[in-house]
Amino acid sequence: MKGRIFLIHWNQSEADEFAEKLRSEGWKVDIEAEDGARAGKMIRADPPDAVVIYLTRLPSHGRETADYLRSVKTTRNIPIVFVDGREDALEKTKVKVADAVFTTSTELKNVLANISKLS
């Protein structure tokens, strides 16, 4: 097992697909697809190795969840990886969560491999 990822995406069936791909690569994956506050509580209660947030749907929800995670002592240093999204969503997110990693779906595997080497 490579480690544990908490995946946030605002569409359950797509989140399940993304999670299954990560699981096939050796990650344990928890998912939240409906409630950013619930995601924050779950992450705070049992911090993963990284949080992956897709910006392709409801990017403002992803930004708010990441902002919350950065405001809490127990989750402040967990790597946050934003995936895909329109240019305007990426720019707003880079301003709000400047220390996050930004990547594409095709590069996610490599980014997570680098993060797992740091843990």
HUQUIFEN-V899500 format. One record per backbone hydrogen bond with DSSP energy under -1.0 kcal/mol. CO is the residue of the C=O (numbers start at 0). NH is the residue of the N-H. If there is no record, write none. Layout:
# HUQUIFEN-V899500
co & nh
CO & NH
CO & NH
This chain:
# HUQUIFEN-V899500
co & nh
2 & 27
3 & 48
3 & 49
4 & 29
5 & 51
6 & 31
7 & 53
10 & 14
11 & 15
12 & 16
13 & 17
14 & 18
15 & 19
16 & 20
17 & 21
18 & 22
19 & 23
21 & 26
22 & 25
25 & 1
27 & 4
29 & 6
31 & 8
34 & 38
35 & 39
36 & 40
37 & 41
38 & 42
39 & 43
40 & 44
41 & 45
49 & 5
50 & 80
51 & 7
52 & 82
57 & 60
57 & 61
58 & 62
59 & 63
60 & 64
61 & 65
62 & 66
63 & 67
64 & 68
65 & 69
71 & 74
71 & 75
74 & 77
78 & 50
79 & 100
80 & 52
81 & 102
82 & 54
85 & 89
86 & 90
87 & 91
88 & 92
89 & 93
90 & 94
91 & 95
92 & 96
96 & 99
100 & 81
102 & 83
103 & 107
106 & 110
107 & 111
108 & 112
109 & 113
110 & 114
111 & 115
112 & 116
114 & 118
